[in-house]
Amino acid sequence: MSPFMTLVIALKALRRNAMRTALTALGMIIGVAAVIVMVAIGNGARSSIETRIQSAGSNIVMVSAGSGQFGPVRQGQGNTTTLTGDDAEAIKSEVQGIRYLSPGVNTRTQVVSETANWGTQIQGTGADLTAIRSWALQYGAFFTEQDVTRASKVAVLGSVARDQLFGAGVDPTGAVIRVRNQPFRVIGVLTSKGQAATGQDQDDTIVVPYTTVQKKLLGQTHIQNITISADDGVALDGLSTRIADFLRVRHQIGAGEDDDFMVRSLEEMASVLTSTTTTMTWLLASIAAVSLLVGGIGIMNIMLVSVTERTREIGLRLSVGARDRDVLLQFLVEAIVLSLAGGLIGIGLGLAGSFAVTYFMQWPSVVSPGAVLLSFGCAAAIGVFFGFYPARKAASLDPIEALRYE
């Protein structure tokens, strides 16, 4: 029998029980759609994290206060006093390969304008912050090294903080805000950056000289972190090592003792985050793929029922000259058609589901052609694997016994 006739006979057999065919294919439809949607959501999360990390700047190394060792005596970063502004200045002057450097010390408090009151993050930084993070200004200018030296009470607003304190789109340059009852003059507004990789809104912030936060707001001498931008062509791993070695000597940390600081490159942090999201993506896809297996078992079950129901038909075909191979191919093609039809419909639902997640839930999703092809290929393979046993059982029936079957 020609392959075309085998396909026609298989399609007619499936059409005779349209409802059962549809319900049998449902497992494959759900499985393929679930795999595509899960991978799309995972890819979207990874893409979003990569975009947010890139928005933080390029060639960046972060130095944070604290050892990073968990234990009963470890303090939170905000309470750790192991980094100072002098450390930052020493790193900038002594370590090779640094283009820009910005000490950082943050706090959160209520800020008052003439018309509004808003709780936001006060971000104390150096004058190089905008260069390090490629952060342009919408209005005004950023503060200078002279402002840092003088601990000037000047402020640059993030776009969200500006909107809350003065109204959307307003240029508040020259206005005065009060931070912990101290007046600060607004000298600029930053362009929008969106969320950071940690999920924090980068625009809900007010940036002031770090020395101002130390002396005027917190009354402390230590800092929480140092953000460093490397020169072009400088290997971040090598720069991180040089900074760590320098600080160990400066802090008189002996061999075998834990560091009282952490040095991490943005490259390293990005690698960890993307690796984690990739692992989670395929874990979710694997869980979703279980429904493909369940769908395959459903196909085998229904095909076995079909063989039993059509025993006399099989016996009649064999008795008039059909070969075992013809019967085997007919039932195998039926199983494969069920799987492929379910796979195609599942692809359509998966693409629609990915779009719906983005449109209705505002969650980024990126459909992977590889995931689409893989899920469809798995559907075809499942059709062959789970359809072979029922097909083989049908082909091995004895024609005489089959014709006697009631």
VOVEXTOR-480482 format. One record per residue (C-alpha): residue number from 1; residue in one letter; x, y, z. Coordinates in steps of 0.2 Angstrom, whole numbers, plus 2048, in hexadecimal, padded with zeros to 3 digits. Layout:
BEGIN
<NUM, 'A', <X, Y, Z>>
...
! end
This chain:
BEGIN
<1, 'M', <800, 800, 800>>
<2, 'S', <807, 811, 7FB>>
<3, 'P', <80B, 81E, 809>>
<4, 'F', <7FD, 829, 803>>
<5, 'M', <7F0, 81C, 804>>
<6, 'T', <7F6, 818, 816>>
<7, 'L', <7F5, 82A, 81B>>
<8, 'V', <7E3, 82B, 814>>
<9, 'I', <7DD, 81C, 81D>>
<10, 'A', <7E5, 822, 82D>>
<11, 'L', <7DC, 833, 82B>>
<12, 'K', <7CB, 82B, 828>>
<13, 'A', <7CD, 820, 837>>
<14, 'L', <7D1, 82F, 842>>
<15, 'R', <7C3, 839, 83B>>
<16, 'R', <7B6, 82B, 83F>>
<17, 'N', <7B9, 82F, 852>>
<18, 'A', <7BC, 841, 851>>
<19, 'M', <7B8, 845, 863>>
<20, 'R', <7C4, 837, 869>>
<21, 'T', <7D1, 83C, 85D>>
<22, 'A', <7D0, 84E, 864>>
<23, 'L', <7D1, 849, 876>>
<24, 'T', <7DF, 83D, 873>>
<25, 'A', <7E9, 84B, 86A>>
<26, 'L', <7E5, 857, 879>>
<27, 'G', <7F4, 850, 883>>
<28, 'M', <800, 854, 875>>
<29, 'I', <7F8, 865, 872>>
<30, 'I', <7FA, 86A, 885>>
<31, 'G', <80C, 863, 886>>
<32, 'V', <813, 86C, 877>>
<33, 'A', <80A, 87D, 87B>>
<34, 'A', <810, 87C, 88D>>
<35, 'V', <822, 878, 888>>
<36, 'I', <822, 887, 87C>>
<37, 'V', <81A, 893, 888>>
<38, 'M', <826, 88E, 897>>
<39, 'V', <836, 890, 88C>>
<40, 'A', <82F, 8A1, 885>>
<41, 'I', <82C, 8A7, 897>>
<42, 'G', <83E, 8A1, 89C>>
<43, 'N', <846, 8A9, 88D>>
<44, 'G', <83D, 8B9, 890>>
<45, 'A', <843, 8B9, 8A2>>
<46, 'R', <855, 8B6, 89D>>
<47, 'S', <854, 8C4, 88F>>
<48, 'S', <84C, 8D0, 89C>>
<49, 'I', <85A, 8CD, 8A8>>
<50, 'E', <867, 8CF, 89B>>
<51, 'T', <860, 8DF, 895>>
<52, 'R', <85F, 8E6, 8A7>>
<53, 'I', <871, 8E1, 8AB>>
<54, 'Q', <877, 8EA, 89B>>
<55, 'S', <86D, 8F9, 8A0>>
<56, 'A', <878, 8FA, 8B0>>
<57, 'G', <887, 8FD, 8A5>>
<58, 'S', <895, 8F4, 89D>>
<59, 'N', <8A6, 8ED, 8A3>>
<60, 'I', <8A0, 8EF, 8B5>>
<61, 'V', <8A8, 8E8, 8C5>>
<62, 'M', <89F, 8EA, 8D6>>
<63, 'V', <8A8, 8EA, 8E7>>
<64, 'S', <89C, 8E8, 8F5>>
<65, 'A', <89F, 8E9, 908>>
<66, 'G', <89E, 8D9, 912>>
<67, 'S', <8A6, 8C8, 90F>>
<68, 'G', <897, 8BF, 907>>
<69, 'Q', <899, 8B1, 914>>
<70, 'F', <889, 8AB, 91C>>
<71, 'G', <88A, 8A9, 92F>>
<72, 'P', <884, 8AF, 940>>
<73, 'V', <88F, 8BE, 940>>
<74, 'R', <88D, 8C4, 92E>>
<75, 'Q', <885, 8D5, 92D>>
<76, 'G', <87A, 8DC, 91F>>
<77, 'Q', <883, 8E6, 912>>
<78, 'G', <87B, 8F7, 919>>
<79, 'N', <883, 8F3, 92A>>
<80, 'T', <894, 8EE, 924>>
<81, 'T', <8A2, 8FB, 926>>
<82, 'T', <8B0, 8F3, 91D>>
<83, 'L', <8B0, 8FE, 90D>>
<84, 'T', <8B4, 911, 90E>>
<85, 'G', <8B5, 91F, 902>>
<86, 'D', <8C8, 91E, 904>>
<87, 'D', <8C8, 90C, 8FE>>
<88, 'A', <8BF, 912, 8EE>>
<89, 'E', <8CC, 920, 8EB>>
<90, 'A', <8DA, 914, 8EE>>
<91, 'I', <8D3, 908, 8E2>>
<92, 'K', <8D1, 915, 8D5>>
<93, 'S', <8E3, 91B, 8D7>>
<94, 'E', <8EC, 90B, 8DA>>
<95, 'V', <8E3, 8FE, 8CF>>
<96, 'Q', <8E7, 8FE, 8BD>>
<97, 'G', <8D9, 8FC, 8AF>>
<98, 'I', <8CB, 907, 8B7>>
<99, 'R', <8C2, 914, 8AD>>
<100, 'Y', <8B5, 91A, 8B9>>
<101, 'L', <8B1, 917, 8CB>>
<102, 'S', <8A2, 91B, 8D6>>
<103, 'P', <8A0, 918, 8E9>>
<104, 'G', <88F, 914, 8EF>>
<105, 'V', <885, 916, 8FF>>
<106, 'N', <872, 914, 8FE>>
<107, 'T', <863, 917, 90A>>
<108, 'R', <851, 919, 909>>
<109, 'T', <846, 927, 90F>>
<110, 'Q', <837, 932, 90C>>
<111, 'V', <83B, 941, 901>>
<112, 'V', <830, 951, 901>>
<113, 'S', <82D, 95D, 8F3>>
<114, 'E', <821, 96C, 8F3>>
<115, 'T', <813, 962, 8ED>>
<116, 'A', <816, 950, 8F1>>
<117, 'N', <81E, 943, 8FD>>
<118, 'W', <826, 933, 8F7>>
<119, 'G', <831, 925, 8FE>>
<120, 'T', <83F, 921, 8F3>>
<121, 'Q', <851, 91B, 8F3>>
<122, 'I', <85F, 928, 8F6>>
<123, 'Q', <86E, 922, 8EC>>
<124, 'G', <87E, 929, 8F1>>
<125, 'T', <88B, 927, 8E3>>
<126, 'G', <89A, 92F, 8DB>>
<127, 'A', <89A, 93B, 8CC>>
<128, 'D', <89F, 92D, 8C0>>
<129, 'L', <88E, 924, 8C2>>
<130, 'T', <886, 92A, 8B2>>
<131, 'A', <896, 925, 8A8>>
<132, 'I', <897, 914, 8B0>>
<133, 'R', <885, 910, 8AD>>
<134, 'S', <883, 919, 89C>>
<135, 'W', <875, 922, 8A5>>
<136, 'A', <86F, 932, 89B>>
<137, 'L', <866, 941, 8A3>>
<138, 'Q', <855, 947, 89D>>
<139, 'Y', <857, 958, 8A5>>
<140, 'G', <865, 962, 8AE>>
<141, 'A', <876, 95B, 8B2>>
<142, 'F', <87F, 94E, 8BE>>
<143, 'F', <888, 954, 8CD>>
<144, 'T', <89B, 956, 8CC>>
<145, 'E', <8AB, 950, 8D5>>
<146, 'Q', <8AA, 961, 8DE>>
<147, 'D', <899, 95D, 8E4>>
<148, 'V', <89F, 94D, 8EB>>
<149, 'T', <8AE, 955, 8F4>>
<150, 'R', <8A3, 962, 8FB>>
<151, 'A', <895, 956, 900>>
<152, 'S', <889, 962, 8F7>>
<153, 'K', <876, 960, 8F9>>
<154, 'V', <872, 95D, 8E7>>
<155, 'A', <867, 950, 8E0>>
<156, 'V', <863, 947, 8CF>>
<157, 'L', <852, 93F, 8CE>>
<158, 'G', <84E, 92F, 8C6>>
<159, 'S', <83F, 930, 8BA>>
<160, 'V', <833, 927, 8C6>>
<161, 'A', <838, 932, 8D5>>
<162, 'R', <836, 942, 8CB>>
<163, 'D', <824, 93C, 8C5>>
<164, 'Q', <81F, 939, 8D7>>
<165, 'L', <826, 949, 8DE>>
<166, 'F', <823, 955, 8D0>>
<167, 'G', <818, 94D, 8C3>>
<168, 'A', <81B, 944, 8B3>>
<169, 'G', <826, 94C, 8A6>>
<170, 'V', <82A, 95B, 8B1>>
<171, 'D', <83B, 963, 8B1>>
<172, 'P', <83E, 966, 8C4>>
<173, 'T', <850, 96D, 8C1>>
<174, 'G', <853, 97A, 8CF>>
<175, 'A', <845, 974, 8DA>>
<176, 'V', <849, 970, 8EC>>
<177, 'I', <844, 95F, 8F4>>
<178, 'R', <846, 95B, 907>>
<179, 'V', <84F, 94A, 90C>>
<180, 'R', <84E, 947, 91E>>
<181, 'N', <849, 959, 921>>
<182, 'Q', <859, 95F, 917>>
<183, 'P', <857, 96A, 907>>
<184, 'F', <85E, 962, 8F7>>
<185, 'R', <85F, 96C, 8E7>>
<186, 'V', <859, 962, 8D7>>
<187, 'I', <866, 964, 8CA>>
<188, 'G', <860, 956, 8BD>>
<189, 'V', <855, 948, 8B8>>
<190, 'L', <85B, 937, 8B2>>
<191, 'T', <853, 92E, 8A3>>
<192, 'S', <849, 91E, 8A6>>
<193, 'K', <853, 90E, 8A9>>
<194, 'G', <845, 902, 8AE>>
<195, 'Q', <848, 8F4, 8BA>>
<196, 'A', <858, 8ED, 8BF>>
<197, 'A', <85C, 8DA, 8BE>>
<198, 'T', <857, 8D9, 8D0>>
<199, 'G', <846, 8E0, 8CC>>
<200, 'Q', <849, 8F0, 8D5>>
<201, 'D', <843, 900, 8CC>>
<202, 'Q', <852, 90A, 8C7>>
<203, 'D', <848, 919, 8C3>>
<204, 'D', <841, 91A, 8D5>>
<205, 'T', <850, 922, 8DC>>
<206, 'I', <859, 933, 8E0>>
<207, 'V', <86B, 934, 8DD>>
<208, 'V', <876, 93F, 8E8>>
<209, 'P', <889, 940, 8EC>>
<210, 'Y', <88E, 931, 8F7>>
<211, 'T', <897, 93D, 903>>
<212, 'T', <887, 946, 906>>
<213, 'V', <87E, 936, 90B>>
<214, 'Q', <88C, 932, 916>>
<215, 'K', <88E, 943, 91F>>
<216, 'K', <87C, 94B, 91D>>
<217, 'L', <870, 93C, 91E>>
<218, 'L', <878, 92D, 926>>
<219, 'G', <887, 934, 930>>
<220, 'Q', <893, 926, 92B>>
<221, 'T', <8A4, 924, 923>>
<222, 'H', <8A2, 913, 91B>>
<223, 'I', <89A, 90F, 90A>>
<224, 'Q', <890, 900, 904>>
<225, 'N', <898, 8FD, 8F3>>
<226, 'I', <8A3, 903, 8E5>>
<227, 'T', <89E, 902, 8D3>>
<228, 'I', <8AD, 901, 8C6>>
<229, 'S', <8AD, 903, 8B3>>
<230, 'A', <8BC, 8FB, 8AB>>
<231, 'D', <8C6, 902, 89D>>
<232, 'D', <8C3, 8FB, 88C>>
<233, 'G', <8CC, 8EA, 889>>
<234, 'V', <8CF, 8E7, 89B>>
<235, 'A', <8CA, 8D5, 8A1>>
<236, 'L', <8BD, 8D6, 8AF>>
<237, 'D', <8C3, 8C7, 8B7>>
<238, 'G', <8D5, 8CD, 8B8>>
<239, 'L', <8CF, 8DE, 8BE>>
<240, 'S', <8C4, 8D6, 8CC>>
<241, 'T', <8D3, 8CC, 8D2>>
<242, 'R', <8DE, 8DC, 8D3>>
<243, 'I', <8D1, 8E5, 8DD>>
<244, 'A', <8CF, 8D7, 8E9>>
<245, 'D', <8E1, 8D5, 8EB>>
<246, 'F', <8E3, 8E7, 8EE>>
<247, 'L', <8D5, 8E8, 8FB>>
<248, 'R', <8DC, 8D9, 904>>
<249, 'V', <8ED, 8E2, 906>>
<250, 'R', <8E4, 8F2, 90B>>
<251, 'H', <8D9, 8EA, 918>>
<252, 'Q', <8E7, 8DF, 91F>>
<253, 'I', <8DE, 8CF, 91B>>
<254, 'G', <8EA, 8C0, 91F>>
<255, 'A', <8EB, 8B0, 915>>
<256, 'G', <8DC, 8A4, 919>>
<257, 'E', <8D2, 8B2, 91F>>
<258, 'D', <8C1, 8B7, 917>>
<259, 'D', <8C0, 8C7, 90D>>
<260, 'D', <8B6, 8D5, 915>>
<261, 'F', <8B0, 8DA, 904>>
<262, 'M', <8A9, 8D2, 8F4>>
<263, 'V', <8AE, 8D5, 8E2>>
<264, 'R', <8A3, 8D0, 8D4>>
<265, 'S', <8A3, 8D5, 8C2>>
<266, 'L', <892, 8D8, 8B9>>
<267, 'E', <897, 8CC, 8AC>>
<268, 'E', <898, 8BE, 8BA>>
<269, 'M', <888, 8C3, 8C1>>
<270, 'A', <880, 8C3, 8B0>>
<271, 'S', <887, 8B2, 8AD>>
<272, 'V', <880, 8AB, 8BD>>
<273, 'L', <86E, 8B3, 8BB>>
<274, 'T', <86D, 8AD, 8A9>>
<275, 'S', <873, 89B, 8AD>>
<276, 'T', <866, 89B, 8BB>>
<277, 'T', <858, 8A0, 8B0>>
<278, 'T', <85D, 894, 8A2>>
<279, 'T', <85D, 886, 8AF>>
<280, 'M', <84C, 88B, 8B5>>
<281, 'T', <845, 88D, 8A3>>
<282, 'W', <84A, 87B, 89E>>
<283, 'L', <844, 874, 8AF>>
<284, 'L', <833, 87C, 8AC>>
<285, 'A', <833, 875, 89A>>
<286, 'S', <837, 864, 8A1>>
<287, 'I', <829, 865, 8AD>>
<288, 'A', <81D, 86A, 89E>>
<289, 'A', <824, 85C, 893>>
<290, 'V', <81D, 84F, 89F>>
<291, 'S', <80C, 853, 897>>
<292, 'L', <814, 84E, 887>>
<293, 'L', <818, 83D, 88E>>
<294, 'V', <806, 83C, 895>>
<295, 'G', <7FF, 840, 884>>
<296, 'G', <80A, 832, 87D>>
<297, 'I', <803, 825, 889>>
<298, 'G', <7F1, 82C, 885>>
<299, 'I', <7F5, 829, 872>>
<300, 'M', <7FB, 817, 876>>
<301, 'N', <7EC, 813, 880>>
<302, 'I', <7DF, 819, 873>>
<303, 'M', <7E8, 810, 865>>
<304, 'L', <7E7, 800, 86F>>
<305, 'V', <7D5, 803, 871>>
<306, 'S', <7D3, 806, 85F>>
<307, 'V', <7DD, 7F6, 85A>>
<308, 'T', <7D0, 7EC, 865>>
<309, 'E', <7C1, 7F5, 85E>>
<310, 'R', <7C7, 7F2, 84C>>
<311, 'T', <7CD, 7E0, 84E>>
<312, 'R', <7C1, 7D9, 841>>
<313, 'E', <7C6, 7E7, 835>>
<314, 'I', <7D8, 7E3, 837>>
<315, 'G', <7D4, 7D0, 835>>
<316, 'L', <7CB, 7D4, 825>>
<317, 'R', <7D9, 7DE, 81E>>
<318, 'L', <7E6, 7D1, 821>>
<319, 'S', <7DB, 7C3, 81A>>
<320, 'V', <7D9, 7CD, 809>>
<321, 'G', <7EB, 7CF, 807>>
<322, 'A', <7F1, 7DE, 812>>
<323, 'R', <802, 7DB, 818>>
<324, 'D', <807, 7DC, 82B>>
<325, 'R', <812, 7EB, 826>>
<326, 'D', <802, 7F4, 81E>>
<327, 'V', <7F8, 7F2, 82E>>
<328, 'L', <807, 7F8, 839>>
<329, 'L', <80A, 807, 82F>>
<330, 'Q', <7F7, 80C, 82F>>
<331, 'F', <7F6, 80C, 842>>
<332, 'L', <807, 814, 844>>
<333, 'V', <803, 822, 838>>
<334, 'E', <7F3, 825, 842>>
<335, 'A', <7FD, 827, 852>>
<336, 'I', <809, 832, 849>>
<337, 'V', <7FC, 83D, 841>>
<338, 'L', <7F4, 83F, 853>>
<339, 'S', <804, 845, 85A>>
<340, 'L', <809, 850, 84C>>
<341, 'A', <7F7, 858, 84B>>
<342, 'G', <7F8, 85B, 85E>>
<343, 'G', <80A, 862, 85C>>
<344, 'L', <805, 86E, 84F>>
<345, 'I', <7F6, 874, 859>>
<346, 'G', <800, 875, 868>>
<347, 'I', <80D, 880, 85F>>
<348, 'G', <7FF, 88C, 85B>>
<349, 'L', <7F9, 88D, 86C>>
<350, 'G', <80A, 88E, 873>>
<351, 'L', <80E, 89E, 868>>
<352, 'A', <7FD, 8A5, 86D>>
<353, 'G', <800, 8A1, 87F>>
<354, 'S', <811, 8AA, 87F>>
<355, 'F', <809, 8B9, 877>>
<356, 'A', <7FC, 8B9, 884>>
<357, 'V', <808, 8B8, 892>>
<358, 'T', <811, 8C8, 88B>>
<359, 'Y', <801, 8D1, 887>>
<360, 'F', <7F6, 8CE, 896>>
<361, 'M', <803, 8CB, 8A4>>
<362, 'Q', <810, 8D7, 89E>>
<363, 'W', <81D, 8C9, 8A0>>
<364, 'P', <82A, 8C8, 892>>
<365, 'S', <82B, 8B8, 888>>
<366, 'V', <836, 8B3, 87A>>
<367, 'V', <831, 8A4, 86F>>
<368, 'S', <83F, 899, 86B>>
<369, 'P', <83F, 891, 85A>>
<370, 'G', <84A, 883, 861>>
<371, 'A', <83C, 87F, 86F>>
<372, 'V', <82F, 87F, 861>>
<373, 'L', <838, 873, 856>>
<374, 'L', <83D, 868, 865>>
<375, 'S', <82C, 867, 86C>>
<376, 'F', <825, 862, 85B>>
<377, 'G', <833, 856, 858>>
<378, 'C', <82F, 84E, 869>>
<379, 'A', <81C, 84D, 864>>
<380, 'A', <821, 843, 854>>
<381, 'A', <82D, 838, 85E>>
<382, 'I', <820, 834, 86B>>
<383, 'G', <813, 830, 85D>>
<384, 'V', <81F, 823, 856>>
<385, 'F', <825, 81C, 867>>
<386, 'F', <814, 81A, 86F>>
<387, 'G', <80B, 816, 85F>>
<388, 'F', <817, 807, 85A>>
<389, 'Y', <810, 7FB, 867>>
<390, 'P', <7FE, 7FC, 862>>
<391, 'A', <802, 7FC, 850>>
<392, 'R', <80D, 7EC, 852>>
<393, 'K', <7FF, 7E4, 85C>>
<394, 'A', <7F3, 7E7, 84E>>
<395, 'A', <7FF, 7E1, 841>>
<396, 'S', <802, 7D1, 84B>>
<397, 'L', <7F0, 7CB, 84C>>
<398, 'D', <7EB, 7BB, 844>>
<399, 'P', <7DF, 7BE, 836>>
<400, 'I', <7D4, 7AF, 83A>>
<401, 'E', <7D3, 7B3, 84D>>
<402, 'A', <7D0, 7C5, 849>>
<403, 'L', <7C1, 7C1, 83E>>
<404, 'R', <7BA, 7B7, 84C>>
<405, 'Y', <7BB, 7C5, 858>>
<406, 'E', <7AA, 7CC, 85E>>
! end
